[in-house]
Amino acid sequence: MKIVISLSEACKRALDWEVFCDDLGLDYYCLQYSDGEHEITLSEEQAKKSGLIKE
């Protein structure tokens, strides 16, 4: 399963923003460089690891 989420929503919901960014290869400050509505696609495993969805 693939999950599509905006960066701003991911920031609100991720338990650990640094882990989330590291896992996806994003800069920690990526929200400052975008409009926040940029969508990213995650695997189910990545979403669980960052706390976006429960196991």
N, C-alpha and C positions, 0 to 999 in steps of 0.2 A: 504494500500500500504506500502511496506517496501522499504527503500532506503539503498543501500550499498555504502559506501564511505571509502576511506583510511583516516587514521588519518591526514596525511599531507595535503590532499585536504580539509578536514573538518576545519583544523586550518586556512587555507587561506581564507575560505569562511564564517566561523561562525562570526556573528556579535559580540558575546560575548563568548570568549573561556571558561571563568569560568562558565557561565550558561550552556553551552554545556556539559562541564565535569561533573558538579553537576547533571544535568539531567540524564546522562548516568552512573553515579557512577564511573567516571574515575578520576585519579589523574591529577592535572593541568600540571604536568611534564611528562605525559605519552609519549610524543614525544621523550623525551630524553632517555627513556628506551626501545624504539622500533626503528625499521628501518623506521618508518613513513608510510610504505606501508601496515601495518596491517589494514585489513578492518573491519569495524564495521557496524552493521545493526541498522537502526533507523526506528521508525514509522514516518508516515507523520506528525503527530502532533509534534514530537520531532524535526524534520527537520524544520518545520515552526517556532517553538519557538526559535530555535537557529539561525534563519536567513539563513539557507542553501537553502530553497526554499521560494518563495513568496506566500502569502495567496491568 
